[in-house]
Amino acid sequence: MSLIKLTIKGISYSQTQSGAYALVLSEMEGTRTLPIIIGAFEAQSIAIALEKEIRPPRPLTHDLFKTFSDRFSIQIQQVIIHKLVDGVFFSSLICTRSGVEEIIDTRTSDAIAIAVRFEAPIYTYENILDKAGVHLNIEEALDFQEDNASEEDEIETVFSEKESSFSGNSLKELYHQLEKAVENENYELAAKIRDEISKRS
């Protein structure tokens, strides 16, 4: 079976599971998307890796994995979402060290959080997209992009159903609040402040 390359389209609150998030992957050459329900920690970890302006003061678990792998010359070549059973996606990390390839079983959310840090490609099989993929027409795709676009990478992470207003704060105050939020490891607030700064830039 041929592999189909995917890209991260966005992350939003899950409409079906309280406290969970929907990670939306999209095929590179086509209109199908693959929504995957993930936990809040994994959603936060993926979002932080995608955002270039937010730097955690201490490494998250997936950052630690990246540091560990780099230290011991382990490369992540690609991630493959290879199986879907009862709504649960199964994935593998394809790794190499000293020319030897290893395949490591992993949760899909962890695999993607790691792939983002290694800039490794994400793939799945045609039969999985056929089974779980959702077709977007042009209008829906444009609406989704508008709802999820940021100025840098066209991805906006939705952390809160209620938008916080920072209209009364100056840019200087916002940068100070952003720095404090990151220091306190309050990444949800940091993401909102970063979004407000981006709107004003």
N, C-alpha and C positions, 0 to 999 in steps of 0.2 A: 504494500500500500504506500502511496506517495504521501509525503509530509506536506502540510500546508502551514506557511509561516503566519504567525499572529503578531499583532501589536496591541499595546494597552490603550484602550479608548477612554476609559475613565473609571472612577470609583464613586459609588453613591450609596445612600441608605438602602437596605433591602426592603422591598415592599411586602415581602412575604414572611420574613423572620425578624422579630424584634431584637434590636441590639446587634444585628449582623449587617454586613455590607455586601453590595454586589460589585464584583470586579468584572468589568466588561472588556473582553478581548475581541478584536476584529481581524478578519483575514486581510492580508495585505492586498490581495488582488481579488476583490469581490465585495459583496454587500452583507455577508453573513457576520453576525456577532455571536460570541459565546459568553453568556453571563454565568459567573461562578460565585456562589455565596461563600464569603470568607468572614473570619472573626475580626473584631475591632483592632486587636494588636497587629495582625497581619496587614490590615488595610492601612493602618498608621505607618507601618514599616515601609510598605510599598510607596505610599505618598511621600514620605520623607526622602526616600531614595530618588524619587522623580523630581523633587523640588531642589533647586540648586542653592537657594538662599537660606535654607534651614539646616543648621549643623548642630546635631545633638551634642551636649557637653560630654556625655559618656556614650560609648558605642552601644547600639542596640544589638540584640542577639544576632541578627543577620549581618550587621557590620562586623561583629566579632568573627563570624564564620568567614567573611571576606578577608579579614586580617590574618586569620589562621591559615587560610588557603594560600594567600600570597607568601606568607612566611615559609611555607613548606612546598612552594612551587607547584601548587595544584591549580589547574585551570578548569573553569567551567566552560565547556564548549557549546552546550545547548541544553534546553529543557524540552522534554517531549511529554505532552499530555496524551497518554497512550490508552487509557481505559475509562469507561463510564459505567458504573454499576449502581443501580438504585439511586440515581441522582448524585452520586459521589464520584468526583474526578480523581484519577490516579495518575501520578506523574513520575518522571525519572530525571535525574541530573546526569548528564553525560560529562564525565570528568577525565582529565588526562594528567599524568605525572610521569616525567621522564619517559615520555613516549608510550606509556601504558594506559589504555583506556579502561575506565571503570564506570559502571552504571549503578547509581544509587537511588533507591526508592525514596520518595518524599511526598509530603502533602503538596498539593498544587499551589496553595497560597505561599508556602515557604519557598517552593521552587521559583516562583515568579519574583518574590522579594529578593532572592539571591541572584536571579538572572538580571534584574535591573542593575544591581551593583556591579556585576561583571560585564554588563552590556552584551549579554549572551542572547542569541535568538531563541524565540519560543515557537514551538511547533505543535501541531496536533494532526490527527488522521482524518481523512474525508468522512469515514463512517461516524466519527464522533460529531463532526459539524452537521452531518445529515440528521443525527439523532437529537442533538441539543442546540444546534445553531438557530439563530433567529434572523430572518431576513429583514433588512431595513430598506424601505424605498427612499428615493432621493429626498423627499420632504422630511421624513423621519430622521434620516441621517443628518440633514442640515440642522434640524431642531436639536438633535442630540449634541452636535458639535457646538452649537451656540450655548447650550446649557452647560457644557463641560469644558469650554475653551478658556485657556489662559493665554497671556500674551507670549509666553516663552515656548510652551510645548503643547498647547491646545488641550491641556488636561486640567480640570479643576476638581479637586477632591472635596466632596460635600461631607462635612463633619457634623453639621448641626442643622436641624430643621428650621430653627429660628435664626435669622441673620442678625448678627450684632451690629450696631451702628457705631461707627467711629467718626462720624461727620464732624463732631465737635473737637477733634484732635488735630493738631498740626502734624506735618510729615515728621518733624523732629521728634515729637512725642510718640508717634507711631513706631519709629525706628527704635526708640528707647523701650517701648512696650514689647516690641518683637524680641529684642535682646533679653529682656527679663523673662518673657514666656519660654524662650529656648533654654535659658539658664535653669528655670524651674521645671523643665521637661514637660511643659504644658503645650504639646504640639498641636492640639486642636485649636487653641487660642492663637498660636503662632501662625497657623495656616490662614485663619480669618484675617489677622492683621496684615499678613503678606498680601492677601487678595486685595485689601483696601489700599495698600501702598501701590500695588500694580495698577489699580484703577486710576490713581492720581498721576501716575508717571506718564 
